């Protein structure tokens, strides 16, 4: 089973995807750097969780677009 992410992580991640859609990719490392540049996240753990959700959301969205 997957882990449930808090709403503040989802909210920040979705804002990043909507505002910087052309910069987001399916690479976690690249998204981690993007989150570091765009936000002022206080901890490394939170930055990684946001970047992980951005990556996961991007992959799911891309997969849904390919199916249609």
ABEGO torsion letter per residue (X at the ends): XBBBBBAAAAAAAAAAAAAAAAABBABAAAAAAAAAAABBBABAAAAAAAAAAAAAAAAAAAAAAAAX
